[in-house]
Amino acid sequence: VKNTHAVTSSFQTFDEEVQSYMRDAVDEMSKGMAEFSRKAYQNGKDGIRIHTFDELHEYCHYVAGTVGELLTGVFSHHEETPEELWNNYEDFGQYLQTVNIIKDPVEDLEEESAIFIPEEALEENLDHSDLEEALRNRDSEVVNPATMRMLERAEQKSDGAQEYIEMIPEDSEIRGYL
C-alpha cells in the first residue's frame, strides 16, 4: 500500500488500451481471489483449500489465466503477434500455475496455510487433513499419487502452453520475457 503512488504513476504511463487490459485483469483476478478467500474464511480454514479439479481450474484461471490474458493483450499491443495467441493464453496460465502448485505444496501449506492440491486428487478415503499431515511429515506415499494426478492435469494443458510460447517469434523482445 505504501507504494501505491509508484504503481499509479507507472500505470498512467501506459496507453489507454494497455490500461484497459490491466484494469480488466486486475478486476477479474481480485474478485475471483476475494471469493476463494471468503470461502476459506467461512470454512474456518487459515488458507485456501481446493476440493475438486473444477475448482482448481477456476482458481488457476483467477491467479494465472487472467495474467495470461493481460500479457497477451500487452504483447499484442507491443508488437505484432499471431491472433491464435489468444486461443492459448488460458492453457499457458493453467499449465504454469498447476506446475507451480505441484512443485511447492509444502511451502504453500507452511507460508499460506493453503492446500491447492484438490481432495479429488487424493486416494480414496483421504481428505485434506490427511494431506496436511502428509505434507508436514514429508510422507511421499500420500503426496506422490496426488501430485501425479495433478501432473496428468497439467499435461492436458502443456500442448496449448507450448503453442503459446512457440507462436511468439524467436526474435521478439517478448520471447525473452517468457
Number of C-alpha atoms within 10 A of each C-alpha: 6 6 7 9 10 10 11 10 10 10 15 11 10 13 11 11 12 21 16 15 19 21 14 15 20 17 12 16 20 14 12 17 16 12 13 20 17 14 15 17 13 10 12 9 13 14 21 22 23 22 18 15 18 12 15 20 16 18 23 22 22 22 20 23 26 24 21 23 24 22 18 20 20 20 19 17 13 12 11 11 18 13 10 11 23 15 14 23 26 23 25 25 23 31 25 20 21 24 16 12 19 21 12 12 21 21 15 18 19 14 10 12 16 20 24 25 25 22 22 17 19 23 12 8 7 13 15 18 11 14 22 21 13 16 20 13 10 13 13 12 9 18 23 13 14 21 22 14 18 21 16 12 17 20 15 13 19 17 14 21 22 14 17 22 17 12 15 18 13 11 8 13 13 18 14 8 6 7
